[in-house]
Amino acid sequence: MDVSVTMWGLTIVGLCALIAVDFFIGGRKPHEVSLKEAGIWTAVWITLAGLFGLGLLVFAGGQPSGEFFAGFITEKSLSVDNLFVFVLIMAKFAVPTIYQQRVLMVGVLIALVLRAVFIAAGAAIVSTFAWVFYIFGAFLIWTAWKLIQEARADEEETEFEENRLLKAVEKRFPSTDRYHGTKLFTVENGKRLMTPMLIVMLAIGTTDVLFALDSIPAIFGLTQDPYIVFTANAFALMGLRQLYFLIGGLLKKLVHLSYGLSIILGFIGVKLVLHALHESGVHVPEISIPVSLGVICVVLAVTTATSLYASRKQALAEAGSGEDRTRDKDSVDV
């Protein structure tokens, strides 16, 4: 799809305007986000993404529209996995509830800017070297296998580990040991110090980029159009803050999410390898966008349903064992 510089400019200005509206209406004043507020804003961002996809259908055709929806759903599902790490980061830095919204807003903006750099680099590499699809495909298949291994591992408790960039920032720039509202810097004893607010924002933004190492190749497996790759990532990330507050309590119930994501990444990896073989002149069948979109939606639906069923079954089993222990205790007392 040929996108002019003017269209790129209008799209970026439009996204900045939406972010500004989100900030001044919902994020300007620190407060605890209710489920109602999170649900409304989540619906707003999903609706905006749907309208954008329909706009592509009307003005650009079915192919770009299908690629956008497939990319958006994939990036959205992969971003849900990021929320697990966001919860760990919030707990590690003991972020007060009223400031969590501001932390996520700025952190997601940092992630969006860094992802734009990744997308630009990826688009340049893909357009120049067709063989890079073999690397992307193999990497996604390996990531899918790694996700399955991690899901099967019995890890009772997971802790957040700071990346090297964050450790370097904390080492070079001293920080305070407590929050000062939403301030990023403060002055103590004549010295200008960082606050934990800035550190946790950097943690959110840089950690998301590490997750982008698999999501960016995944979406390039669905479309090689930089405009669609960028907009799908933008819409998926901009609603991530509200999604954090909406399904934060449900994250532990999505016990099969890693299996679903591994299937999606493996599927896209195979799609990339087939595409690379086709580009090399080998006559192999290619997976179409409608098939890709269908597979992604079915896998997510099945994964969510089985996760909720398994969580409910486990809760009933725990409740039953609790009642048995109570009855045993009562018998001993008698």
C-alpha positions as CSV (number, residue, x, y, z in Angstrom):
1,M,0.0,0.0,0.0
2,D,1.5,3.3,-1.1
3,V,1.2,5.8,1.8
4,S,2.2,9.4,1.1
5,V,4.3,11.5,3.5
6,T,1.2,13.6,4.1
7,M,-0.8,10.6,5.2
8,W,2.0,9.5,7.5
9,G,2.0,13.0,9.0
10,L,-1.8,13.1,9.5
11,T,-1.8,9.6,11.1
12,I,0.9,10.6,13.6
13,V,-0.9,13.9,14.4
14,G,-4.1,12.0,14.8
15,L,-2.5,9.4,17.2
16,C,-0.9,12.2,19.2
17,A,-4.3,14.0,19.4
18,L,-5.9,10.8,20.7
19,I,-3.2,10.3,23.3
20,A,-3.6,14.0,24.4
21,V,-7.4,13.5,24.8
22,D,-6.8,10.3,26.8
23,F,-4.3,12.1,29.0
24,F,-6.4,15.2,29.8
25,I,-9.6,13.3,30.3
26,G,-8.5,10.2,32.1
27,G,-4.8,10.5,33.2
28,R,-4.1,14.1,34.0
29,K,-5.1,13.9,37.7
30,P,-3.7,10.9,39.6
31,H,-6.4,8.6,40.9
32,E,-7.4,5.0,41.3
33,V,-8.8,3.7,38.1
34,S,-12.2,1.9,38.5
35,L,-13.3,-1.1,36.5
36,K,-16.0,1.1,34.9
37,E,-13.5,3.7,33.7
38,A,-11.1,1.0,32.5
39,G,-13.9,-0.8,30.6
40,I,-15.1,2.4,28.9
41,W,-11.6,3.4,27.7
42,T,-10.8,-0.1,26.6
43,A,-14.0,-0.2,24.5
44,V,-13.1,3.3,23.1
45,W,-9.6,2.2,21.9
46,I,-10.9,-1.1,20.4
47,T,-13.7,0.8,18.6
48,L,-11.2,3.3,17.3
49,A,-9.0,0.5,16.0
50,G,-12.1,-1.1,14.4
51,L,-13.0,2.2,12.7
52,F,-9.4,2.6,11.4
53,G,-9.5,-0.9,10.0
54,L,-12.9,-0.2,8.3
55,G,-11.4,3.0,6.9
56,L,-8.6,0.9,5.3
57,L,-11.2,-1.4,3.9
58,V,-13.1,1.5,2.2
59,F,-10.1,3.5,0.9
60,A,-7.4,0.8,0.4
61,G,-9.2,-2.5,0.0
62,G,-9.7,-5.8,1.7
63,Q,-6.0,-6.9,1.8
64,P,-4.6,-3.9,3.9
65,S,-7.7,-4.1,6.1
66,G,-7.3,-7.8,6.8
67,E,-3.6,-7.3,7.4
68,F,-4.3,-4.6,9.9
69,F,-6.9,-6.6,11.9
70,A,-4.7,-9.7,11.9
71,G,-1.7,-7.6,13.1
72,F,-3.8,-5.7,15.7
73,I,-5.3,-8.8,17.2
74,T,-1.9,-10.5,17.3
75,E,-0.2,-7.5,18.9
76,K,-3.0,-7.1,21.4
77,S,-2.8,-10.7,22.5
78,L,1.0,-10.6,22.8
79,S,0.7,-7.3,24.8
80,V,-1.5,-9.1,27.3
81,D,1.5,-11.2,28.2
82,N,3.3,-8.0,28.9
83,L,0.8,-7.2,31.6
84,F,2.2,-10.1,33.8
85,V,5.6,-8.3,33.8
86,F,3.9,-4.9,34.4
87,V,2.3,-6.4,37.5
88,L,5.7,-7.6,38.8
89,I,7.3,-4.2,38.1
90,M,4.5,-2.3,40.0
91,A,5.0,-4.7,42.9
92,K,8.8,-4.5,42.9
93,F,8.9,-0.6,42.9
94,A,5.8,-0.5,45.3
95,V,4.0,2.0,43.0
96,P,1.1,3.6,44.9
97,T,-2.3,2.8,43.2
98,I,-3.1,6.4,42.4
99,Y,0.2,6.8,40.4
100,Q,0.0,3.5,38.5
101,Q,-2.0,5.1,35.6
102,R,0.6,7.9,35.1
103,V,3.4,5.3,35.1
104,L,1.7,3.1,32.5
105,M,0.8,6.1,30.3
106,V,4.4,7.4,30.1
107,G,5.9,3.9,30.0
108,V,3.7,3.0,27.0
109,L,4.6,6.2,25.2
110,I,8.3,5.3,25.6
111,A,7.6,1.8,24.3
112,L,5.7,3.2,21.3
113,V,8.6,5.5,20.3
114,L,11.2,2.7,20.7
115,R,8.9,0.3,18.8
116,A,8.7,2.8,15.9
117,V,12.5,2.7,15.7
118,F,12.4,-1.1,15.6
119,I,9.7,-1.1,12.9
120,A,11.6,1.4,10.7
121,A,14.7,-0.8,11.0
122,G,12.8,-4.0,10.4
123,A,11.1,-2.5,7.3
124,A,14.4,-1.4,5.8
125,I,15.9,-4.9,6.4
126,V,12.9,-6.7,5.0
127,S,12.8,-4.6,1.9
128,T,16.5,-5.1,1.2
129,F,17.1,-8.7,2.3
130,A,14.4,-11.3,1.5
131,W,16.4,-14.1,3.3
132,V,15.7,-12.3,6.6
133,F,12.3,-14.0,6.6
134,Y,14.0,-17.3,7.3
135,I,15.6,-15.8,10.4
136,F,12.3,-14.2,11.6
137,G,10.5,-17.5,11.0
138,A,13.1,-19.6,12.8
139,F,13.2,-17.1,15.7
140,L,9.4,-17.2,16.1
141,I,9.3,-21.0,16.0
142,W,12.1,-21.1,18.6
143,T,10.2,-18.5,20.8
144,A,7.0,-20.6,20.5
145,W,8.9,-23.7,21.8
146,K,10.4,-21.6,24.6
147,L,7.0,-20.4,25.7
148,I,5.7,-24.0,25.9
149,Q,8.8,-25.0,28.0
150,E,8.2,-22.0,30.3
151,A,4.5,-22.8,30.6
152,R,5.3,-26.4,31.6
153,A,7.9,-25.4,34.1
154,D,6.8,-25.4,37.7
155,E,7.7,-21.9,38.8
156,E,6.0,-21.0,42.1
157,E,7.1,-17.4,42.1
158,T,8.4,-15.1,39.3
159,E,10.4,-12.0,40.1
160,F,11.2,-9.0,37.9
161,E,14.8,-8.6,36.9
162,E,16.1,-5.2,35.8
163,N,17.6,-5.0,32.4
164,R,21.1,-3.6,31.8
165,L,19.9,-0.2,30.6
166,L,17.9,0.3,33.8
167,K,20.8,-0.8,36.0
168,A,23.1,1.6,34.2
169,V,20.7,4.5,34.7
170,E,20.3,3.7,38.4
171,K,24.0,3.4,38.8
172,R,24.9,6.7,37.1
173,F,22.0,8.8,38.4
174,P,21.3,8.5,42.1
175,S,17.6,8.4,43.1
176,T,15.5,9.0,46.2
177,D,14.0,6.1,48.2
178,R,10.4,7.4,48.2
179,Y,7.9,8.9,45.8
180,H,7.4,12.7,45.5
181,G,3.9,12.7,43.8
182,T,4.3,12.5,40.1
183,K,7.6,14.3,40.0
184,L,10.4,12.7,38.0
185,F,13.2,14.7,39.7
186,T,13.5,16.4,43.1
187,V,16.2,18.3,45.0
188,E,17.5,17.0,48.4
189,N,20.3,18.6,50.3
190,G,21.2,20.7,47.2
191,K,21.4,17.6,44.9
192,R,19.1,16.9,42.0
193,L,17.9,13.3,42.3
194,M,15.7,11.0,40.3
195,T,12.6,9.7,41.9
196,P,11.3,6.1,41.7
197,M,8.6,7.4,39.4
198,L,11.1,7.9,36.6
199,I,12.8,4.6,37.2
200,V,9.6,2.6,37.0
201,M,8.5,4.5,33.8
202,L,11.8,3.5,32.2
203,A,11.3,-0.1,33.4
204,I,7.9,-0.3,31.8
205,G,9.0,1.2,28.5
206,T,12.3,-0.7,28.1
207,T,10.8,-4.0,29.2
208,D,8.1,-3.7,26.6
209,V,10.8,-3.3,23.9
210,L,12.3,-6.6,25.0
211,F,8.9,-8.2,24.4
212,A,8.8,-6.5,21.0
213,L,11.7,-8.8,19.9
214,D,9.1,-11.4,19.1
215,S,6.0,-9.3,18.4
216,I,7.7,-7.2,15.6
217,P,8.8,-10.3,13.6
218,A,5.3,-11.7,14.2
219,I,3.5,-8.8,12.6
220,F,6.0,-8.7,9.8
221,G,5.0,-12.3,9.2
222,L,1.4,-11.0,8.6
223,T,2.3,-7.9,6.6
224,Q,5.4,-6.2,5.2
225,D,3.7,-2.8,5.0
226,P,5.4,-0.4,7.5
227,Y,2.3,1.8,7.8
228,I,0.1,-1.1,8.8
229,V,2.8,-2.5,11.1
230,F,3.1,0.9,12.9
231,T,-0.6,1.6,13.2
232,A,-1.4,-1.9,14.5
233,N,1.3,-1.6,17.1
234,A,0.1,1.9,18.1
235,F,-3.5,0.9,18.6
236,A,-2.6,-2.2,20.5
237,L,-0.2,-0.3,22.8
238,M,-2.4,2.7,23.4
239,G,-5.2,0.7,25.0
240,L,-2.8,-1.3,27.1
241,R,-3.0,1.0,30.1
242,Q,-6.7,0.6,30.5
243,L,-6.5,-3.1,29.8
244,Y,-4.1,-3.4,32.7
245,F,-6.7,-2.1,35.2
246,L,-9.6,-4.0,33.5
247,I,-8.2,-7.5,33.5
248,G,-5.5,-7.2,36.1
249,G,-7.4,-9.5,38.4
250,L,-8.0,-12.0,35.6
251,L,-4.4,-12.4,34.6
252,K,-3.8,-15.3,37.0
253,K,-6.9,-17.1,35.5
254,L,-5.4,-17.1,32.0
255,V,-3.4,-20.2,32.7
256,H,-3.3,-21.4,29.1
257,L,-2.3,-18.0,27.6
258,S,1.3,-19.0,27.0
259,Y,0.2,-22.1,25.1
260,G,-2.1,-20.0,22.9
261,L,0.6,-17.5,22.2
262,S,3.1,-20.2,21.4
263,I,0.7,-21.7,18.8
264,I,0.2,-18.2,17.2
265,L,3.9,-17.5,17.1
266,G,4.7,-20.9,15.7
267,F,2.0,-20.6,13.1
268,I,3.3,-17.2,12.0
269,G,6.8,-18.6,12.0
270,V,5.8,-21.3,9.6
271,K,4.0,-18.7,7.5
272,L,7.2,-16.7,7.3
273,V,9.3,-19.7,6.3
274,L,6.8,-20.6,3.5
275,H,6.8,-16.9,2.3
276,A,10.7,-17.0,2.3
277,L,10.7,-20.2,0.2
278,H,8.2,-18.7,-2.2
279,E,10.3,-15.6,-2.6
280,S,13.3,-17.9,-3.3
281,G,11.4,-19.5,-6.2
282,V,10.3,-22.6,-4.4
283,H,6.7,-23.5,-5.3
284,V,5.1,-23.9,-1.9
285,P,1.6,-22.9,-0.7
286,E,1.3,-19.6,1.1
287,I,-1.0,-18.9,4.0
288,S,-3.5,-16.1,3.2
289,I,-4.5,-13.3,5.5
290,P,-8.1,-14.5,6.0
291,V,-6.7,-17.9,7.1
292,S,-4.2,-16.3,9.4
293,L,-6.9,-14.1,11.0
294,G,-9.2,-17.1,11.5
295,V,-6.5,-19.2,13.1
296,I,-5.4,-16.3,15.5
297,C,-9.0,-15.6,16.6
298,V,-9.9,-19.3,17.1
299,V,-6.7,-20.0,19.1
300,L,-7.3,-17.0,21.4
301,A,-11.0,-17.9,21.9
302,V,-10.2,-21.6,22.7
303,T,-7.3,-20.6,25.0
304,T,-9.4,-18.1,26.9
305,A,-12.3,-20.6,27.3
306,T,-10.0,-23.4,28.5
307,S,-8.2,-21.1,30.8
308,L,-11.3,-19.9,32.5
309,Y,-12.6,-23.5,32.8
310,A,-9.4,-24.7,34.3
311,S,-9.2,-21.8,36.8
312,R,-12.8,-22.4,37.8
313,K,-12.2,-26.1,38.3
314,Q,-9.1,-25.4,40.4
315,A,-11.0,-22.9,42.5
316,L,-13.8,-25.5,43.2
317,A,-11.2,-28.1,44.0
318,E,-9.5,-25.8,46.5
319,A,-12.8,-24.8,48.0
320,G,-13.7,-28.5,48.4
321,S,-10.4,-29.3,50.1
322,G,-10.8,-26.3,52.4
323,E,-14.2,-27.7,53.5
324,D,-12.7,-31.1,54.1
325,R,-10.0,-29.6,56.3
326,T,-12.6,-27.7,58.3
327,R,-14.7,-30.8,58.8
328,D,-11.6,-32.7,60.0
329,K,-10.7,-29.9,62.4
330,D,-14.3,-29.9,63.8
331,S,-14.1,-33.7,64.3
332,V,-10.9,-33.4,66.2
333,D,-12.3,-30.7,68.4
334,V,-15.4,-32.8,69.1
